[in-house]
């Protein structure tokens, strides 16, 4: 996300707390903020979810329509993921076409869903080579206080799990649940000094040197990974991030249901 100037006093306060294993909101280095999930909020969508992670809020909507398959995958449905950073969500967000931050967010969420095989796209084929279901995942940041990666992931996954393929609306048979096979969950950590913390808030993101987002599936298999920031992550730190992604991902999966 776009950087803002932070006072040295605040920065020193955050780092001093971390040296004691604490954070400014009282969490430990491995603690996520409270996660609240609501589904079925958008009547015009085929699936939807609103996720609040601390003070960060993301809404995801799913739209499923018939369309033409890609030439190289004639028997597979289509998944498309987009993200918008709405200006009212934070002063650093601007209106207009998606910027680099929004594009990266969409790609990270998309990769976790796609590489885990969450949606069985073979079952989205209507007529091989002619017509398939096209599933659009649209995500909107409504309030930003850090860690949009995990908030967006949870929102997209919860929305997909609630989605219904609208066969009756298009004369393509009965309505049916979207064919979902698993629940991919991402866990994001940032590095402050030599300390790795999960689920960073906005202030923590601003002073971090590196970021790593790891997505796992229901069996704890690693399905996607994305590094950000200019700083480095050692092999030992990477191992720590992977272990935490498995452990914390399993707990978040219980919340998603």
N, C-alpha and C positions, 0 to 999 in steps of 0.2 A: 504494500500500500504506500501511498505518497508519504514522505517524511515531513514532520513538522519539528520546529526547534523545541527542545525540552530543556528546562532549566537544569543546571549542574546540580543544584540542591536536590531536585527530584530524582535525577539519575543516581546520585550518590546514595540517596535514601533506599532506592530499589536494590542497588548492589550491596549495600550494607546488610539489608534484610536477608538477601540471598546467601551471604556469607554465614548466616546463622541458620540456613535451611528454611527461611520463611519468605513469604511474599506479602505485598502490600494489602491484599484482600484477605489475608489470614490463611491462605492455602499452603500446602506443602508443594514440593517441586513436581510431584506425580499426580496432584489432584486436579480433576476437571471441575469446572463450574457446574452449577445445576443445569440439567437439560430438561426442557419441557417440549413435548411434541403434541400437536393437534393435527388431525387429518380430516379430509372431506370438507374443507372450508370454502372451496370455490365451486359453485354449482355448475358453471359452464365448462369446467375441466373434467377430464376423465379420471383424474386422481390429483390430490393436492395435499400439501403439508406445510405447517408453520412450525418452525423450530426456534426456540429461544435458548441460547447458550450464554449464561450470564446475562449481559445486556446486549449481546449480539443477536440479531433476529434475521432469519432468512425464510422466505416463502418460496416453495417450489410447486409448479403446476405441470401436469402431464396432459398432452393432447395427442390422441391416436386417430389417424385418418388413413384411408386407403391411398396407395400411391404406387409408382413404378419402381421395381427393384434396380439396384445398380447392375450394370452389365456383367461384372465379374462375380457377383453373388446373387444369381437369379432366384435362388430359393430361400433367401434370408431377408427378414424384415430389417428396417432401418432405425437406428437410434441417433438422435441429434441432441446435443446439449449446449445450452447457452446461459450466460450469466449477465445480469445488469446490476451495476452499482448506482443505485438511485441517489441523486444529490441530497435528498432530505435525510439520508441515512448517516451522512457525515460531511463535514465541511470540506474534506479533501476530495470528495467525489464530484465529478463534473458531468453535465448532460452531454449527449452526443453519442457517436458510435462507440462500441466497447473498446476500452483501452487495453494496454498490456496486462494490467492486473486482472481485469474481468476475463480476458481470454485465457490467462494461465489458470485461474480458478475453474473455469468451465472444463478445460482440458484435464486437470487433475481429477475432478469429479468423474468426468466421462471415462477416463482411463481405468479408474477403480471399478466402475460398473461394468465396463466392456471386458476388461481382462479377467474379471472374476466369473464372467458368464452369468451375471445376475439375471439377465433377461434371456430366455431361450428364444433367440431370434428365428430359429428354424420353425418354431410354432407360429410365427407371425406371417408365414407365407400363405397367401390366399389361393393364387393360381401361379404355379412355377413359371418364372420367366415373364410374367405379365403383371401380377398385382400382389402387393404385400402390404402389411400394416406398417405405417411409419410412426414412430413414437418420438415425440418432441418433449424434451425436458427443459423447462424454462425456470430459472432461478433468479430471485430478486433479493438483494440486500436491503433490508428495511431499517436496520439500526446496526451500527458498526462499533464494537468495542473489542476488537481483536479476534483472531482465529476464524476467519470466514471459511477457510478450507474445510474444517470439520463440521461447522454449522451447515454449510452448503451440502456436504456429503450426506449428512443425516437427513436433511430436508428432502434431497432427491431420492434417497433410498426409501424413506417413509412414504413419499408420494407414489413411487413406483409400486410399492407393496400394497397400496390402497387402490391402484388403478384398475379400471374395467375396460376391456376391449369392446367398443360400442357397435357390435355386429348388427343389432336391430336397426340402429339409426341409418346405416348405409346399405341395408338389405343384404348383409353378408352373414346371415345366420344369427344365432343367439348371442346375447351379451355373455362375456366370460371374463374371469380374472386374468390380468396380464400374467403370462407364464414366467413366474419368478422362481429361481432355483436356490438363491442364497442371499445373505445380507452382508455386503461388503462395508467395512467401517474403516475410516481413516483416523489416524492419531497424529497430530502435529506437535512437534517440539521445536523450540528455539534455543539458541545458545547465547547466554549472557556471561561474558567472561569465560570461565571454564565450567560453567554450570548449565546443564540442560534442563528445561522445564517444559511440561506439557500444557496445552491449552493456554497460550499466552494471551493476556489482555492487550489493549491498544498500547499502553505505555511500555509494556515489556517487548512488544513487537518493535517499537521504534528504536530501542537501544540494543536490539539483538544483532549479532554478527552473522548468524546462519540459521536456516530453517530446514527442517526435514519432515515431510509428510509421508507416512507409510500406511498403505491400505492392506488389510487382511480379509480373508473370507471366514466362513463359519468354522473351518477346521484349523484356523490359525496359519494358513498358507499365505505367503506374501504375494500380492497381486499387482501392486503398483507402488512406485516410490518417486518422490520429487524433492529435489534440494533447491533452496533459494538462498539469497544473501551472498555476500562476498567472502565470508569467513569459511574456515575449514572445519571438517568433522573427522575426527580420528577413527581408526578401526574399532577401538574400544568403545568410543562414543556411539558409533553406528550399531554395534552389538547391543548396547544399552537401549538405543531407540527401538530396535527390532523387538527386543524382549518386552518393552513397555507397550509397543503396538499390539502385540498378541494379548497381553494381560488386560490392558485397558479396553481394547477393542471388544473383548468378550463381555465386559461389563456394559459397555454402551449398547451392544447387540441385545442385551436383556431389556434395556429401556425401549429400544425400537420395537421389539416384540416380533 
